[in-house]
Amino acid sequence: MTKDLTKLWAGGMRRLLAIQNRAARTALREAGLRASDAQAMWLGAQAAAAAPAAAEKTQPRPTPSGAPMRESRVGPRAAAWAAGEWQRAEHLPKGASRALPYGLYLPPDRPTAGMPVVVMLHGCKQTMDSFAEGTRMNLLADRHGFAVVYPEQSVQAHPHQCWHWYDARQSAGGGEAAAIVSLVDTLVEEHGFDRSRVYLAGLSAGAGLASLLAMRAPGRFAALALHSGPAFGEARSGVAALDVMRRGLHHDPAALVENELAGRQHPGMPALIVQGGNDAVVAPVNADQLTTQFLHLNGLADGEGVRQGVVAHEHDADGYTIHDYLRDGASVVRFCRVDALDHAWSGGDDTVPFHSSTGPDASTMIWDFFETQRRADADTAFDDELAQGAG
């Protein structure tokens, strides 16, 4: 096997990105490579491809004729299997000292004018590539015709590439949130994306930053999805953030929302919350508290609980439960608890860290929720007002 692997390596990592998927799978099978060997080759190829210019564009990766769209458990996984185009670049917001790396995925053969956008915020120890591979969101983008943006935290900002979701200062999480808002505004302007259909999803620390963005910039996003995310409003330091993750909030969740708003009228934010019942990193109580917070933020609950007249549906499936809170027949807050899931993306590619084949496909669930949501009142005045008050 070592001889075959050396021969493949000598052939060049870049060639792996250009050859057809069918040929890649055949070559790997003939070489008898283990999944871990193929993963190392893929990550090496990705690093080599990303090294040159910051704004490098990779060539479209067509699906082989007749081959089904599916994940691969060896070699280039879902991000490379999708038929569209990756664009890698860095965005430097006005007045910022550090650029924000990001990847943009565009589905093939579709005009970008009027196209919806999903912004994906990875968790700690993840990159734009691993998040795309594990969630397989690009395959859904091909199927449904939306763009996907993957902002990436740099190792210079945090050694484990964690977002500073708990620290709203401009030098930390507040600045990261502002950079993402600036990136979204720039991409909407450049590509003509539908401003009323920009969506936000995050995993773990990425979900924490998504909550901060939902509070600070609701005019930019039509809905958000929080997967394995911490409840917000209480942590102000790394130590306090760990305490919230492990034990949940010590104060009333709705009261913390009001403290964050400081008397301002929030326009509301539809939210999907996904949580594993066996999560030992972010305790499941966080999801219960997040549900309370977003029910309150959307005017569906008060200090006494869910408001009278709000319709709540519970759906029990094999290994998971969905709670839907409806207004005028439409879901505004949805909570999915996956019993056997640990700290990982539900229904993802389990060969990628922090993704699990356990549970329903979270990516599909997220798009199903997003697809019906619109930010018809895409007014950014509220966002700017909150940003000016950020400490």
C-alpha positions in Angstrom: 0.0 0.0 0.0 2.9 2.3 0.8 4.2 2.0 -2.7 0.8 2.8 -4.2 0.4 5.8 -1.9 3.8 7.1 -2.8 2.9 6.8 -6.5 -0.4 8.7 -6.0 1.4 11.4 -4.0 4.0 11.8 -6.7 1.3 12.3 -9.2 0.4 15.6 -7.4 -2.2 16.7 -5.0 -3.6 19.2 -7.4 -4.6 16.6 -9.9 -7.0 15.1 -7.3 -9.0 18.2 -7.4 -9.4 18.3 -11.1 -10.1 14.6 -12.1 -13.6 13.3 -12.2 -15.2 12.0 -9.1 -15.7 8.5 -10.5 -12.0 8.2 -11.5 -11.0 9.4 -8.0 -13.1 6.8 -6.3 -11.8 4.1 -8.6 -8.1 5.0 -8.0 -8.6 5.1 -4.3 -10.3 1.7 -4.2 -7.5 0.1 -6.4 -4.8 1.6 -4.1 -6.6 0.1 -1.1 -6.4 3.3 0.9 -8.0 3.6 4.3 -10.3 6.5 4.9 -7.8 8.2 7.2 -5.1 8.1 4.4 -7.6 9.6 1.9 -8.6 12.3 4.3 -4.9 13.3 4.8 -4.5 13.5 1.0 -7.6 15.6 0.6 -6.7 18.0 3.4 -3.2 18.3 1.9 -4.7 19.0 -1.5 -7.0 21.6 -0.1 -4.1 23.4 1.6 -2.1 23.4 -1.6 -5.0 24.8 -3.6 -5.7 27.5 -1.0 -2.1 28.7 -0.7 -1.7 31.1 -3.7 -3.8 34.2 -4.1 -6.4 35.0 -1.5 -9.0 35.5 -4.1 -8.3 32.3 -6.0 -11.2 30.7 -7.8 -11.3 26.9 -8.3 -12.7 25.4 -11.4 -16.2 23.9 -11.3 -16.3 20.3 -10.2 -18.8 18.5 -12.5 -20.7 15.5 -11.3 -19.8 12.5 -13.5 -22.5 11.7 -16.0 -25.0 9.3 -14.5 -23.4 9.3 -11.0 -25.7 10.1 -8.1 -25.1 13.1 -5.9 -24.0 11.7 -2.6 -21.3 12.0 0.0 -18.0 10.1 -0.3 -16.4 8.6 2.8 -12.9 8.7 1.2 -11.1 11.3 -0.8 -12.8 14.5 -1.8 -16.0 14.7 0.1 -19.3 16.6 -0.3 -17.7 20.0 -0.9 -15.9 18.7 -3.9 -18.7 16.6 -5.1 -21.0 19.5 -5.6 -21.2 20.7 -9.2 -20.8 24.4 -8.6 -17.8 26.7 -8.0 -15.8 27.6 -4.9 -14.5 31.1 -4.5 -11.9 31.8 -1.8 -11.1 35.3 -0.7 -10.6 37.6 2.2 -12.8 40.5 3.2 -11.3 43.5 5.0 -14.1 45.6 6.6 -13.6 49.3 6.7 -11.5 50.3 9.7 -10.6 46.7 10.6 -7.1 45.6 11.2 -7.6 41.9 10.3 -9.2 40.5 7.1 -11.9 37.8 7.4 -11.2 34.7 5.2 -14.2 33.2 3.6 -15.4 30.7 1.0 -18.3 31.4 -1.3 -20.1 28.5 -3.0 -22.2 29.2 -6.1 -24.5 26.5 -7.6 -24.0 25.9 -11.3 -25.9 27.3 -14.2 -28.0 29.8 -12.2 -27.9 33.6 -12.2 -26.9 35.0 -8.9 -29.3 38.0 -9.1 -32.2 37.3 -6.7 -30.5 34.2 -5.3 -30.9 33.3 -1.6 -27.8 33.0 0.6 -27.0 30.8 3.6 -24.2 32.1 5.9 -22.6 29.1 7.7 -20.6 29.8 10.9 -18.3 26.9 11.9 -17.5 25.7 15.4 -14.1 25.5 17.2 -11.4 23.4 15.5 -13.2 23.7 12.2 -12.5 25.4 8.9 -14.7 26.4 6.0 -13.7 23.2 4.2 -14.4 20.8 7.0 -17.7 22.5 7.7 -18.8 22.3 4.1 -17.7 18.7 3.9 -19.4 17.6 7.1 -22.7 19.4 6.6 -23.0 18.7 2.8 -24.8 22.1 2.5 -23.3 22.7 -0.9 -25.2 19.7 -2.3 -28.5 21.2 -1.1 -27.4 24.5 -2.7 -27.1 22.7 -6.0 -30.5 21.2 -5.6 -32.4 24.3 -4.4 -30.4 27.1 -6.0 -29.0 29.1 -3.1 -25.4 30.4 -2.5 -23.5 29.5 0.7 -21.0 31.7 2.5 -18.5 30.2 4.9 -16.7 32.9 7.0 -13.6 31.4 8.7 -12.1 32.4 12.0 -8.3 32.7 11.8 -5.8 31.1 14.1 -4.4 34.5 14.7 -7.7 35.5 16.3 -8.1 32.3 18.3 -5.7 29.3 18.4 -8.6 26.9 18.0 -10.5 29.0 15.5 -13.4 29.7 18.0 -15.6 32.7 17.5 -15.7 35.0 20.5 -19.5 34.8 20.9 -19.5 35.7 24.5 -17.5 38.9 24.2 -19.4 41.7 22.4 -16.5 44.2 22.5 -15.4 45.5 19.2 -12.0 43.9 19.7 -13.6 40.4 20.0 -17.0 39.0 19.2 -18.5 42.4 18.4 -15.9 43.0 15.8 -16.4 39.5 14.3 -20.1 40.1 14.1 -19.5 43.4 12.4 -17.1 41.8 9.9 -19.7 39.2 8.9 -22.3 41.9 8.5 -19.9 43.8 6.3 -19.1 40.7 4.3 -22.8 39.9 3.7 -23.5 43.5 2.6 -20.5 43.4 0.1 -21.5 40.0 -1.4 -25.2 41.0 -1.7 -24.0 44.1 -3.6 -21.5 42.3 -5.8 -23.7 39.4 -6.8 -27.2 40.8 -6.5 -28.3 38.2 -4.0 -31.8 38.6 -2.6 -31.4 40.8 0.5 -34.7 39.6 1.9 -33.5 35.9 1.9 -30.1 36.0 3.7 -30.0 33.2 6.3 -27.6 32.4 9.1 -26.7 29.0 10.6 -24.0 28.1 13.1 -22.6 25.2 15.1 -21.5 25.5 18.7 -19.4 28.7 19.0 -20.7 29.6 15.5 -24.2 29.3 16.9 -23.2 31.5 19.7 -22.0 34.2 17.3 -25.2 33.7 15.2 -27.2 34.6 18.3 -25.2 37.7 18.8 -25.8 38.6 15.1 -29.5 38.0 15.6 -29.5 40.5 18.4 -27.2 43.0 16.8 -28.2 42.8 13.1 -31.7 41.4 12.6 -32.3 43.5 9.5 -29.6 41.5 7.6 -31.0 38.0 8.2 -34.4 36.5 7.5 -34.0 33.5 9.9 -31.3 31.6 11.8 -30.5 28.1 12.8 -28.5 27.3 16.0 -27.0 23.8 16.2 -25.5 22.7 19.6 -25.3 26.4 20.6 -25.0 28.1 24.0 -27.7 30.3 25.5 -26.9 34.0 25.2 -26.8 37.1 27.3 -25.0 36.0 30.5 -21.4 35.0 29.6 -18.9 37.9 29.4 -15.6 36.0 29.6 -14.1 32.7 28.5 -14.6 31.2 32.0 -18.2 32.3 32.1 -18.8 31.0 28.6 -17.6 27.5 29.7 -19.9 27.6 32.7 -22.9 28.5 30.5 -22.0 25.7 28.1 -21.8 23.1 30.8 -24.6 24.2 33.1 -26.8 26.7 31.2 -27.9 30.1 32.3 -28.1 31.1 36.0 -30.5 34.0 35.3 -34.0 34.1 33.6 -33.5 33.6 29.9 -36.2 36.1 28.8 -34.8 38.8 31.3 -31.4 38.4 29.7 -32.9 39.1 26.3 -34.4 42.3 27.6 -31.1 43.3 29.1 -29.4 42.8 25.7 -32.0 45.0 24.0 -31.8 47.7 26.6 -35.3 49.0 25.8 -35.0 48.8 22.0 -37.8 47.2 20.0 -36.5 44.1 18.2 -38.2 43.1 14.9 -38.1 39.4 15.7 -36.0 36.5 14.3 -37.4 33.1 13.3 -35.2 30.4 14.7 -34.5 26.7 14.4 -32.7 25.2 17.4 -31.1 21.7 17.1 -29.6 19.9 20.1 -28.2 16.5 20.9 -29.4 14.8 24.0 -26.0 13.3 24.7 -24.0 16.5 24.2 -21.3 16.7 26.9 -19.8 20.0 25.6 -22.9 22.2 25.4 -25.5 20.9 27.9 -29.0 20.3 26.5 -30.5 22.8 28.9 -28.9 25.5 26.7 -31.3 24.5 23.9 -34.3 24.8 26.2 -33.2 28.2 27.3 -32.5 29.3 23.7 -36.0 28.2 22.8 -37.4 30.4 25.6 -35.2 33.3 24.5 -36.4 33.2 20.9 -40.0 32.7 21.8 -39.7 35.9 23.8 -37.7 37.7 21.1 -40.5 36.9 18.6 -43.3 37.9 20.9 -44.5 34.3 21.4 -43.9 34.2 25.1 -43.8 36.4 28.1 -42.9 36.0 31.8 -45.8 33.5 32.2 -44.7 31.3 29.4 -46.0 30.8 25.8 -48.7 33.3 25.0 -52.3 32.4 24.7 -53.2 31.7 21.1 -49.8 30.5 20.1 -50.1 27.1 18.4 -47.5 24.5 19.5 -47.1 21.2 17.8 -45.0 18.3 18.9 -43.8 15.7 16.4 -42.1 12.5 17.7 -40.0 10.6 15.2 -37.5 7.7 15.5 -34.9 9.1 18.0 -35.8 12.7 17.9 -38.6 15.2 18.8 -39.6 18.4 17.1 -41.5 21.2 18.8 -43.0 23.8 16.5 -44.4 27.2 17.7 -46.7 28.7 15.0 -48.1 32.2 14.3 -50.7 32.5 11.7 -50.1 28.9 10.6 -46.3 29.5 10.0 -43.5 28.2 12.2 -41.6 30.9 13.9 -39.6 28.9 16.5 -38.7 25.2 16.0 -36.8 23.1 18.4 -35.4 19.6 17.4 -33.9 17.4 20.1 -32.0 14.4 18.9 -31.8 11.9 21.8 -28.6 9.9 21.0 -26.6 12.8 19.4 -23.5 14.1 21.0 -21.7 17.4 20.2 -21.9 17.1 16.4 -23.9 18.1 13.4 -27.0 15.8 13.1 -27.1 13.6 10.0 -23.8 14.8 8.7 -20.7 13.0 7.3 -19.3 11.2 10.3 -15.9 10.9 8.8 -15.5 14.6 9.5 -14.9 15.7 13.2 -17.9 17.2 14.9 -20.4 15.7 12.4 -22.5 12.6 13.1 -24.6 10.2 11.0 -26.9 10.0 14.0 -30.3 11.8 13.7 -32.1 13.6 10.9 -30.2 15.6 8.3 -29.8 18.9 10.0 -28.8 20.7 6.7 -32.1 19.6 5.0 -34.0 20.5 8.1 -32.4 24.0 8.1 -33.2 24.7 4.5 -36.7 23.5 4.9 -37.1 26.0 7.7 -35.3 28.8 5.9 -37.1 28.4 2.6 -40.4 29.8 3.9 -38.9 32.8 5.7 -38.5 36.3 4.3 -37.2 39.5 5.8 -39.6 41.8 4.0 -38.7 44.7 6.2 -35.0 44.5 5.6 -34.4 47.7 7.5 -30.8 48.1 8.9 -31.5 51.1 11.0 -32.0 48.9 14.1 -28.8 47.1 13.3 -26.8 50.4 13.1 -28.4 51.6 16.3 -27.3 48.6 18.3 -23.9 48.6 16.7 -23.3 52.2 17.9 -24.3 51.1 21.4 -21.9 48.1 21.4 -19.3 48.1 24.1 
